[in-house]
Amino acid sequence: MNKKYIVKLKIREAIEERGITQKKLAEMSGLRELTISDIVRGTRTVINFEHLSKIAEALEIDNITELIDFEHAHK
């Protein structure tokens, strides 16, 4: 039996905890504001690892689980 997982990005939570905007994160990470917005809203189906790395670096995150969560998919 195969278990299915959903990958959940927690970028919104991370920026809210730090009291910054998506625009500020875009400036800090060097990514486009639209890219950040798409990632936060979950409208991107493919996430570039380099983007994730830039976001983690900008937010000074050492543990990637602060940005990524895995959940069991419900059937």
Phi and psi in degrees as a GROMACS rama.xvg file:
@    title "Ramachandran Plot"
@    xaxis  label "Phi"
@    yaxis  label "Psi"
@TYPE xy
-88.9724  132.523  ASN-2
-90.3829  141.119  LYS-3
-110.061  140.319  LYS-4
-122.861  152.595  TYR-5
-112.066  130.16  ILE-6
-90.3379  123.1  VAL-7
-114.804  125.233  LYS-8
-90.0275  137.998  LEU-9
-113.895  39.3677  LYS-10
-65.2082  -44.4439  ILE-11
-56.3878  -46.9196  ARG-12
-61.94  -41.3518  GLU-13
-64.5642  -41.1991  ALA-14
-75.4378  -33.2617  ILE-15
-65.2955  -40.3722  GLU-16
-61.2065  -31.3955  GLU-17
-92.9815  -4.73419  ARG-18
67.8735  33.4307  GLY-19
-117.934  163.274  ILE-20
-95.7236  167.664  THR-21
-61.9097  -37.5359  GLN-22
-61.6402  -44.4879  LYS-23
-63.6779  -41.7224  LYS-24
-62.4751  -39.3006  LEU-25
-59.8787  -44.8119  ALA-26
-63.2893  -44.2276  GLU-27
-67.738  -34.3107  MET-28
-94.5899  -16.3561  SER-29
80.3804  11.5529  GLY-30
-96.162  157.723  LEU-31
-68.9213  148.102  ARG-32
-59.2889  -38.696  GLU-33
-63.2361  -37.7389  LEU-34
-62.3275  -48.3454  THR-35
-60.3552  -45.9646  ILE-36
-59.8054  -45.8338  SER-37
-61.5554  -41.2097  ASP-38
-66.2135  -45.5943  ILE-39
-63.0561  -41.4977  VAL-40
-76.6956  -15.3183  ARG-41
80.4864  20.7177  GLY-42
-86.4952  -7.81792  THR-43
-89.1298  129.294  ARG-44
-91.9956  -18.7417  THR-45
-124.549  128.73  VAL-46
-110.624  127.964  ILE-47
-76.9326  126.149  ASN-48
-60.8985  -32.8393  PHE-49
-64.6309  -38.8354  GLU-50
-63.1919  -44.8742  HIS-51
-61.7126  -40.2379  LEU-52
-63.5729  -43.2205  SER-53
-65.0675  -38.7253  LYS-54
-65.5669  -46.2721  ILE-55
-60.4446  -42.8876  ALA-56
-64.564  -44.421  GLU-57
-62.4857  -35.6297  ALA-58
-90.9055  3.17007  LEU-59
55.6207  49.6997  GLU-60
-98.3926  124.83  ILE-61
-94.6357  -28.854  ASP-62
-112.764  113.197  ASN-63
-61.755  -19.0939  ILE-64
-66.9446  -12.3165  THR-65
-71.7112  -20.8458  GLU-66
-109.368  -22.0552  LEU-67
-127.906  137.2  ILE-68
-132.213  149.309  ASP-69
-115.491  130.407  PHE-70
-124.932  147.539  GLU-71
-70.0473  134.211  HIS-72
-76.9677  134.939  ALA-73
-90.3616  139.066  HIS-74
